[in-house]
C-alpha cells in the first residue's frame, strides 16, 4: 500500500498523462506500464553488466547489444543500441526524446522475442505508444525517474495502486487483489520447483509473479540447472484472461521477472474452449465474484460437477477439473460460497468435503478489498484426491491484515497474516485449541451434520464475560447527585446572565 510522498508521485504521473488528453484509465495505465517497462529493461541490464564486470566475465545474453540495432528491414530503420536505453535517452531534450521513443525505442521493445511465439510477442504486436507531446513525456519520464524502481516491494505497491485507480474509475476492478493477500496465499501453498501453476483469471498476473519470486528465492540453486531454468521460463506458469490489456501487462510483468515464455493466453476459462484438464499441480486465484455466464458456453464437464451460472461456484469446479490428483488449490471466494443454500452451493461444498481433501477455511475481514469493494471473503485451501481425505478442517478468523479497514487502508500494527502462515504450516500445534480462539479444527462429521456449512460463525464459540454492576441504590444515588450538580450549575449560569 502506498502512502504519503510516493502516492503523490504516482498521482502526479497519472494526472500528467490524463491532462495531456488520454482520459481512458486503462490506456493511462498501459502508457505508464510501457515506460516503466523501458526503464526496468535497462535497469536490469545495468545490474547484469555491473555483476559481470565485478566477476570479470563477459555478459553474453542481453537485451541491448552493441553498435547498430536494426529496428526494421523494410523500410530499413536503424539506430545505435545506446539510444534505446533509458539511462541514455532520458537525458535527451523533450522533443528528441519523444521522437526517439516513437521511432526507435517503442518499435524495438515490440520486437523483443520476435520470431518466437511467446506471450510477450503475441500481446505486444498491436500496442500503440500514445503519449501526445514532448512536454507530457518529459514530465512523466521525470516522474518515473523519481520512483525507486529497484525496490521490488515498492514497485509492486505502485503497480497495485495503479490498478486500484482503474478499479476506482469503475473499469476492470476484478483484476486487483491486494499484494499482501497474494503473498500470504503463496506462502501458505509453498510452490515447488516441479509445480505446474495456473491462475485461470490472471488479471495482471499477481499470483503468478509472486509464485515466480517464491520459486526463484527458495530454489536458486536448482534454477542453475538448464533443464529447471527452461521449465521455469516456459512451462511452469499458465494464466488465462479475457482482457487483452491485462494479458499484455501480465506478459510484460512475467518477462521482467525472468519468465520469458509463460503460457499466458486469451481464453474464457469456463468455456468449452478451455480443454486443459488434470494438467496442473497448483492453482491460485481470485476469480470473478459477480455476474453469471451463458450456460450454453460453459464446459459440460464443469456443469456436471456444479450446475449453475454463478462464476464463483463454476471456478471451484474448474479447479477440480484442471488439477492433477494430488494438486493443491488456494482460492478467494465470497462468503456466500461458504453457506449458500442453493443446490449448487451445497453440491460444491459436499464435493470438497466428501470427495476431496478440504484443508482450510480462512475468513477475512469484510473490508480487505476496500476502497474498491466491501464484500466479505474467505480463502479455501484444498487438495484434489478424488477419493476423500477430509478428516478435519482448519478454520481461522482473520481480524486484521495490517491495514485499517476503511477506505484509506492505512498501515496499522495489528496483523494476523504472520500468525496464519505460522499456524497453517504447523498444524500439530492447532490440536486442542478452543473454539473461542482465532483458529481451531472442526471434525468432518460436524461439518456434514451442519449441512456442509463452512462459515466460521457456525462453529466458533463466543466467550461471555460476566460484568459486575453497582447495586441499584448506588446507581440511583449517583444519578441524584448528578441531578443536583446540574441544578446548581444552571442557577450559576442564570445568575451570570442576570436572569
C-alpha positions as CSV (number, residue, x, y, z in Angstrom):
1,X,0.0,0.0,0.0
2,X,1.3,3.5,-0.9
3,X,1.2,6.3,1.5
4,X,2.4,9.9,1.5
5,X,5.1,11.2,-0.9
6,X,5.2,8.1,-3.1
7,X,1.4,8.1,-3.6
8,X,1.7,11.8,-4.6
9,X,4.4,11.0,-7.1
10,X,2.3,8.3,-8.8
11,X,-0.8,10.5,-8.8
12,X,1.3,13.2,-10.5
13,X,2.4,10.8,-13.3
14,X,-1.2,9.7,-13.8
15,X,-2.6,13.3,-13.8
16,X,0.1,14.4,-16.2
17,X,-1.0,11.8,-18.8
18,X,-4.7,12.4,-18.0
19,X,-4.4,16.2,-18.5
20,X,-2.4,15.5,-21.7
21,X,-5.6,14.2,-23.3
22,X,-5.6,10.5,-22.5
23,X,-8.8,10.0,-20.4
24,X,-9.3,6.2,-20.5
25,X,-7.9,4.8,-17.2
26,X,-6.8,1.5,-18.8
27,X,-4.9,3.5,-21.6
28,X,-3.2,5.7,-19.0
29,X,-2.2,2.5,-17.1
30,X,-0.8,0.9,-20.3
31,X,1.2,4.0,-21.3
32,X,2.8,4.2,-17.8
33,X,3.5,0.5,-17.9
34,X,5.3,0.8,-21.3
35,X,7.5,3.5,-19.9
36,X,8.2,1.6,-16.7
37,X,9.0,-1.5,-18.8
38,X,11.5,0.5,-20.8
39,X,13.3,1.7,-17.7
40,X,13.2,-1.7,-16.0
41,X,14.7,-3.4,-19.1
42,X,17.7,-1.0,-18.9
43,X,17.9,-1.2,-15.1
44,X,18.1,-5.0,-15.2
45,X,20.8,-4.9,-17.8
46,X,22.8,-2.3,-15.9
47,X,22.8,-4.6,-12.9
48,X,23.8,-7.6,-15.0
49,X,26.7,-5.6,-16.6
50,X,27.9,-4.4,-13.2
51,X,27.8,-8.0,-11.9
52,X,29.7,-9.3,-14.9
53,X,32.3,-6.6,-14.6
54,X,32.8,-7.4,-10.9
55,X,33.2,-11.1,-11.7
56,X,35.5,-10.4,-14.7
57,X,33.2,-12.2,-17.2
58,X,31.5,-11.2,-20.4
59,X,27.8,-10.7,-20.5
60,X,26.6,-12.7,-23.5
61,X,22.8,-12.7,-23.3
62,X,21.4,-9.1,-23.2
63,X,18.5,-7.1,-24.5
64,X,20.6,-4.1,-25.6
65,X,23.5,-5.2,-27.7
66,X,26.4,-3.1,-29.0
67,X,26.7,-1.0,-32.1
68,X,23.8,-0.6,-34.6
69,X,20.4,-2.1,-34.0
70,X,18.2,-2.7,-37.0
71,X,14.6,-1.9,-36.0
72,X,13.1,-3.0,-39.3
73,X,14.3,-4.0,-42.7
74,X,11.6,-2.7,-45.0
75,X,11.8,0.2,-44.8
76,X,15.2,-0.1,-43.1
77,X,15.2,1.7,-39.7
78,X,18.3,1.6,-37.5
79,X,19.8,3.3,-34.6
80,X,22.6,2.9,-32.0
81,X,21.7,0.4,-29.2
82,X,22.7,3.0,-26.7
83,X,19.9,5.3,-27.9
84,X,17.4,2.6,-26.9
85,X,18.4,2.6,-23.2
86,X,16.6,4.7,-20.6
87,X,19.8,5.7,-18.9
88,X,20.8,7.4,-22.2
89,X,17.6,8.8,-23.8
90,X,16.1,10.2,-20.5
91,X,18.8,12.9,-20.8
92,X,17.6,13.9,-24.3
93,X,15.8,17.2,-24.7
94,X,12.0,16.6,-24.7
95,X,11.4,16.8,-28.5
96,X,14.3,14.5,-29.3
97,X,13.3,12.0,-26.6
98,X,9.7,11.8,-27.9
99,X,10.9,11.2,-31.4
100,X,13.5,8.6,-30.2
101,X,10.8,6.7,-28.3
102,X,8.2,6.8,-31.0
103,X,10.6,5.9,-33.9
104,X,13.1,3.6,-32.2
105,X,12.5,2.6,-28.6
106,X,8.9,1.6,-28.7
107,X,9.2,-0.3,-32.0
108,X,12.3,-2.0,-30.5
109,X,10.6,-3.4,-27.4
110,X,7.7,-4.7,-29.6
111,X,10.3,-6.8,-31.4
112,X,11.7,-8.5,-28.3
113,X,11.2,-12.2,-28.8
114,X,10.2,-11.7,-32.4
115,X,10.1,-14.9,-34.4
116,X,9.1,-16.8,-31.3
117,X,5.5,-17.5,-30.3
118,X,5.8,-16.1,-26.8
119,X,3.2,-14.4,-24.7
120,X,5.1,-11.2,-24.9
121,X,5.4,-11.1,-28.7
122,X,1.7,-12.1,-29.0
123,X,0.3,-9.3,-26.9
124,X,2.8,-6.5,-27.7
125,X,2.4,-6.6,-31.5
126,X,-0.8,-4.5,-31.6
127,X,0.3,-1.9,-28.9
128,X,0.5,1.8,-29.6
129,X,2.5,4.5,-27.9
130,X,0.1,7.3,-27.3
131,X,2.0,9.9,-25.1
132,X,0.9,13.0,-27.1
133,X,3.5,15.7,-26.6
134,X,7.2,16.1,-25.7
135,X,6.2,18.2,-22.6
136,X,3.9,15.5,-21.3
137,X,6.6,12.8,-21.9
138,X,9.3,14.8,-20.2
139,X,7.2,15.2,-17.1
140,X,6.2,11.5,-17.0
141,X,9.8,10.4,-17.5
142,X,11.0,12.7,-14.7
143,X,8.2,11.2,-12.5
144,X,9.2,7.6,-13.2
145,X,12.9,8.5,-12.6
146,X,11.8,9.8,-9.1
147,X,10.5,6.3,-8.2
148,X,12.8,3.8,-6.6
149,X,12.2,1.0,-9.2
150,X,15.0,-1.1,-7.7
151,X,12.8,-1.9,-4.7
152,X,10.5,-4.7,-5.9
153,X,8.2,-4.3,-3.0
154,X,7.7,-0.6,-3.7
155,X,7.2,-1.3,-7.4
156,X,4.6,-3.9,-6.6
157,X,2.8,-1.4,-4.4
158,X,3.0,1.2,-7.3
159,X,1.5,-1.3,-9.7
160,X,-1.3,-2.3,-7.3
161,X,-2.1,1.3,-6.7
162,X,-2.3,2.0,-10.5
163,X,-4.6,-1.0,-10.9
164,X,-6.6,0.4,-8.0
165,X,-7.1,3.7,-9.8
166,X,-8.7,1.7,-12.7
167,X,-11.0,0.0,-10.2
168,X,-11.9,3.3,-8.7
169,X,-12.9,4.5,-12.1
170,X,-15.2,1.6,-12.5
171,X,-13.2,-0.4,-15.0
172,X,-11.6,-3.8,-14.6
173,X,-11.7,-3.7,-10.8
174,X,-11.9,-7.5,-10.7
175,X,-8.2,-7.7,-11.5
176,X,-7.0,-6.2,-8.3
177,X,-6.1,-8.4,-5.4
178,X,-4.1,-6.8,-2.6
179,X,-0.4,-7.9,-2.8
180,X,-0.1,-8.8,0.8
181,X,-3.1,-11.2,0.5
182,X,-1.5,-12.7,-2.7
183,X,1.8,-13.1,-0.8
184,X,0.1,-14.8,2.1
185,X,-1.6,-17.3,-0.1
186,X,1.7,-18.1,-1.9
187,X,3.4,-18.6,1.5
188,X,0.7,-21.0,2.5
189,X,0.9,-23.1,-0.7
190,X,4.8,-23.0,-0.9
191,X,5.2,-23.6,-4.7
192,X,7.7,-26.3,-5.6
193,X,10.3,-26.4,-8.4
194,X,8.3,-29.1,-10.2
195,X,4.9,-27.5,-9.8
196,X,2.8,-26.5,-12.8
197,X,0.9,-23.4,-11.7
198,X,-2.3,-22.0,-13.0
199,X,-4.3,-18.8,-12.5
200,X,-7.4,-19.1,-14.8
201,X,-8.5,-15.5,-14.0
202,X,-5.0,-14.0,-14.0
203,X,-5.6,-10.2,-14.5
204,X,-2.1,-8.7,-14.3
205,X,-0.5,-12.0,-13.2
206,X,-0.1,-11.1,-9.5
207,X,-0.4,-14.7,-8.3
208,X,2.0,-16.0,-11.0
209,X,4.5,-13.3,-10.2
210,X,4.6,-14.0,-6.5
211,X,4.9,-17.7,-7.2
212,X,7.8,-16.9,-9.6
213,X,9.5,-14.8,-6.9
214,X,9.0,-17.6,-4.3
215,X,10.5,-20.3,-6.6
216,X,13.4,-18.1,-7.6
217,X,14.2,-17.3,-4.0
218,X,13.8,-20.8,-2.5
219,X,15.2,-22.8,-5.4
220,X,18.0,-20.6,-6.6
221,X,20.5,-23.5,-6.7
222,X,18.1,-25.7,-8.6
223,X,17.5,-22.9,-11.1
224,X,21.1,-23.0,-12.0
225,X,20.4,-26.3,-13.9
226,X,19.4,-25.6,-17.5
227,X,16.5,-28.0,-17.5
228,X,15.0,-26.4,-14.5
229,X,15.6,-22.9,-15.9
230,X,14.0,-23.8,-19.2
231,X,11.0,-25.2,-17.3
232,X,10.7,-22.1,-15.1
233,X,10.8,-19.8,-18.1
234,X,8.3,-21.6,-20.3
235,X,6.2,-24.4,-18.8
236,X,5.8,-23.7,-15.1
237,X,3.3,-20.8,-15.3
238,X,-0.1,-20.6,-17.0
239,X,-2.6,-17.8,-16.9
240,X,-5.8,-17.1,-18.8
241,X,-7.9,-14.0,-19.2
242,X,-10.4,-12.3,-21.5
243,X,-8.9,-8.8,-21.3
244,X,-6.1,-8.1,-23.9
245,X,-4.8,-5.2,-21.9
246,X,-4.3,-7.3,-18.7
247,X,-2.7,-10.1,-20.8
248,X,-0.2,-7.6,-22.2
249,X,0.6,-6.2,-18.8
250,X,0.9,-9.7,-17.3
251,X,3.2,-10.8,-20.1
252,X,5.5,-7.7,-19.5
253,X,5.5,-8.4,-15.8
254,X,6.5,-12.0,-16.2
255,X,9.2,-11.2,-18.7
256,X,10.7,-8.6,-16.3
257,X,10.8,-11.4,-13.6
258,X,12.8,-13.7,-15.9
259,X,9.8,-15.8,-17.1
260,X,10.2,-15.3,-20.8
261,X,7.6,-17.6,-22.3
262,X,4.7,-18.4,-19.8
263,X,1.6,-20.0,-21.1
264,X,-0.5,-16.8,-21.0
265,X,-3.4,-16.6,-23.4
266,X,-6.7,-15.1,-24.2
267,X,-9.3,-17.6,-23.1
268,X,-12.6,-17.8,-21.3
269,X,-11.5,-20.4,-18.7
270,X,-15.1,-21.6,-18.1
271,X,-15.9,-22.3,-21.7
272,X,-15.5,-25.4,-23.8
273,X,-12.5,-23.8,-25.5
274,X,-10.5,-24.5,-22.3
275,X,-9.6,-28.1,-22.8
276,X,-6.8,-28.3,-20.2
277,X,-7.8,-31.0,-17.8
278,X,-5.7,-32.6,-15.0
279,X,-2.7,-30.6,-16.1
280,X,-1.7,-28.6,-13.1
281,X,-0.4,-29.2,-9.6
282,X,-1.2,-25.8,-8.1
283,X,-4.0,-23.3,-8.6
284,X,-4.1,-19.9,-7.1
285,X,-6.8,-17.4,-8.0
286,X,-9.2,-14.6,-7.1
287,X,-11.9,-15.4,-9.7
288,X,-14.8,-13.1,-10.5
289,X,-17.4,-12.9,-7.8
290,X,-20.2,-11.3,-9.5
291,X,-22.4,-12.0,-12.6
292,X,-23.1,-15.1,-14.4
293,X,-22.3,-16.6,-17.8
294,X,-24.3,-18.1,-20.6
295,X,-24.9,-21.7,-19.6
296,X,-24.6,-22.9,-23.2
297,X,-21.0,-21.7,-23.3
298,X,-19.9,-23.4,-20.0
299,X,-17.8,-26.5,-20.4
300,X,-20.1,-29.6,-19.9
301,X,-17.7,-31.3,-17.5
302,X,-17.8,-28.3,-15.3
303,X,-21.6,-28.2,-15.3
304,X,-21.6,-31.9,-14.5
305,X,-19.8,-31.1,-11.2
306,X,-21.8,-27.9,-10.4
307,X,-24.9,-27.0,-12.4
308,X,-25.1,-23.2,-12.0
309,X,-24.3,-19.9,-13.8
310,X,-22.6,-18.4,-10.8
311,X,-19.0,-17.8,-11.6
312,X,-17.7,-18.1,-8.1
313,X,-19.0,-21.7,-8.0
314,X,-18.0,-22.6,-11.5
315,X,-14.4,-21.7,-10.9
316,X,-14.2,-24.0,-7.9
317,X,-15.4,-26.8,-10.3
318,X,-12.9,-25.7,-12.8
319,X,-10.0,-26.0,-10.3
320,X,-11.1,-29.6,-9.6
321,X,-11.1,-30.4,-13.4
322,X,-7.8,-28.6,-14.0
323,X,-5.8,-30.1,-11.2
324,X,-4.0,-33.4,-11.2
325,X,-4.7,-35.8,-8.4
326,X,-2.6,-34.5,-5.5
327,X,-2.8,-31.0,-6.8
328,X,-3.4,-28.1,-4.4
329,X,-5.6,-25.0,-4.6
330,X,-6.0,-21.8,-2.7
331,X,-8.8,-19.5,-3.9
332,X,-10.5,-16.4,-2.7
333,X,-14.3,-16.9,-2.6
334,X,-17.2,-14.6,-1.4
335,X,-18.7,-15.7,1.9
336,X,-21.9,-16.8,0.2
337,X,-20.0,-19.8,-1.1
338,X,-19.5,-21.0,2.5
339,X,-23.1,-21.1,3.5
340,X,-25.3,-20.5,0.4
341,X,-28.4,-22.8,0.4
342,X,-28.9,-23.4,-3.3
343,X,-28.3,-26.9,-4.7
344,X,-25.2,-25.7,-6.5
345,X,-23.7,-24.2,-3.3
346,X,-24.3,-27.3,-1.3
347,X,-23.1,-29.7,-4.0
348,X,-19.7,-27.9,-4.5
349,X,-19.1,-27.8,-0.7
350,X,-20.1,-31.5,-0.5
351,X,-17.7,-32.3,-3.3
352,X,-14.8,-30.6,-1.5
353,X,-15.5,-32.2,1.9
354,X,-16.5,-35.7,0.8
355,X,-14.6,-36.4,-2.4
356,X,-11.6,-34.2,-2.0
357,X,-9.5,-33.0,1.0
358,X,-10.7,-29.7,2.3
359,X,-7.7,-28.3,4.3
360,X,-8.6,-24.8,5.5
361,X,-11.2,-22.0,5.5
362,X,-9.6,-18.6,6.3
363,X,-12.2,-16.0,6.9
364,X,-11.1,-12.4,6.0
365,X,-12.5,-9.1,7.2
366,X,-15.2,-7.7,5.0
367,X,-13.2,-4.6,4.1
368,X,-10.0,-6.2,2.9
369,X,-10.8,-5.1,-0.6
370,X,-11.7,-1.5,0.3
371,X,-12.0,1.1,-1.1
372,X,-13.0,-0.8,-4.2
373,X,-15.3,-3.4,-2.7
374,X,-16.7,-4.2,0.7
375,X,-17.7,-7.9,0.1
376,X,-16.9,-10.4,2.8
377,X,-14.5,-13.1,1.6
378,X,-12.6,-16.2,2.6
379,X,-9.8,-18.4,1.3
380,X,-10.5,-22.0,0.6
381,X,-7.5,-24.3,0.6
382,X,-7.9,-27.9,-0.7
383,X,-6.2,-30.8,-2.3
384,X,-7.7,-32.8,-5.2
385,X,-7.8,-36.5,-4.2
386,X,-10.9,-37.8,-5.9
387,X,-11.1,-40.3,-3.0
388,X,-11.9,-38.1,0.0
389,X,-9.4,-37.5,2.8
390,X,-11.0,-34.7,4.8
391,X,-10.9,-35.7,8.4
392,X,-10.9,-32.2,9.9
393,X,-10.8,-28.7,8.6
394,X,-8.8,-25.8,9.9
395,X,-10.7,-22.5,10.4
396,X,-9.1,-19.2,11.1
397,X,-10.9,-15.9,11.9
398,X,-8.6,-13.2,10.4
399,X,-9.5,-9.9,12.2
400,X,-6.7,-7.7,10.9
401,X,-4.4,-7.8,7.8
402,X,-2.0,-5.0,8.7
403,X,-4.1,-2.1,7.3
404,X,-7.1,-0.1,8.6
405,X,-10.4,-1.5,7.4
406,X,-11.6,1.8,5.9
407,X,-11.3,3.5,2.5
408,X,-7.8,4.8,3.4
409,X,-6.4,1.4,4.3
410,X,-3.5,2.9,6.3
411,X,-0.8,0.6,7.8
412,X,-1.5,-0.5,11.4
413,X,0.3,-2.7,13.8
414,X,-2.5,-5.4,14.1
415,X,-1.8,-8.1,11.5
416,X,-2.9,-11.7,11.7
417,X,-1.1,-12.8,8.5
418,X,2.2,-13.9,10.1
419,X,0.2,-15.9,12.6
420,X,-1.9,-17.5,9.9
421,X,1.2,-18.6,8.0
422,X,2.9,-19.9,11.1
423,X,-0.1,-21.9,12.3
424,X,-1.1,-23.2,8.9
425,X,2.4,-24.6,8.5
426,X,2.4,-26.2,12.0
427,X,-0.9,-27.9,12.2
428,X,0.1,-30.2,15.1
429,X,0.0,-27.2,17.4
430,X,-3.6,-26.5,16.5
431,X,-5.0,-29.6,18.0
432,X,-6.9,-29.0,21.2
433,X,-7.4,-25.2,20.6
434,X,-10.7,-24.0,21.9
435,X,-13.5,-22.7,19.6
436,X,-13.2,-19.3,21.4
437,X,-9.7,-18.8,19.9
438,X,-9.0,-17.4,16.4
439,X,-8.1,-20.7,14.9
440,X,-9.3,-24.3,15.5
441,X,-10.1,-27.6,13.9
442,X,-13.6,-28.8,13.1
443,X,-14.1,-32.6,12.5
444,X,-15.6,-33.6,9.2
445,X,-18.6,-35.2,10.7
446,X,-19.6,-32.0,12.4
447,X,-19.5,-30.2,9.1
448,X,-21.6,-32.9,7.5
449,X,-24.1,-32.7,10.3
450,X,-24.4,-28.9,9.7
451,X,-25.3,-29.5,6.0
452,X,-21.7,-28.8,4.9
453,X,-21.9,-25.2,6.2
454,X,-18.3,-23.7,6.1
455,X,-18.9,-20.4,7.7
456,X,-16.7,-19.9,10.8
457,X,-19.6,-18.5,12.8
458,X,-21.3,-21.8,12.7
459,X,-18.5,-23.4,14.7
460,X,-17.0,-20.6,16.7
461,X,-18.0,-20.2,20.3
462,X,-18.4,-16.8,21.9
463,X,-17.0,-16.4,25.4
464,X,-19.3,-14.3,27.6
465,X,-17.6,-12.5,30.5
466,X,-19.8,-11.6,33.4
467,X,-20.0,-7.9,34.1
468,X,-20.5,-6.7,37.7
469,X,-22.6,-3.6,38.1
470,X,-23.0,-1.5,41.2
471,X,-26.2,-2.0,43.4
472,X,-29.3,-0.2,42.2
473,X,-29.3,2.0,45.2
474,X,-25.8,3.2,44.4
475,X,-26.7,4.0,40.8
476,X,-29.8,6.0,41.8
477,X,-27.8,7.9,44.4
478,X,-25.2,8.8,41.8
479,X,-28.0,10.0,39.4
480,X,-29.5,12.2,42.1
481,X,-26.0,13.6,42.8
482,X,-25.6,14.4,39.1
483,X,-29.1,16.0,39.0
484,X,-28.3,18.3,42.0
485,X,-25.0,19.2,40.4
486,X,-26.7,20.1,37.1
487,X,-29.3,22.2,39.0
488,X,-26.5,24.2,40.8
489,X,-24.7,24.8,37.5
490,X,-28.0,26.1,35.9
491,X,-28.5,28.5,38.8
492,X,-25.0,29.8,38.4
493,X,-25.5,30.3,34.7
494,X,-28.8,32.2,35.2
495,X,-27.1,34.4,37.7
496,X,-24.3,35.3,35.2
497,X,-26.9,36.1,32.6
498,X,-28.9,38.3,35.0
499,X,-31.9,36.1,34.9
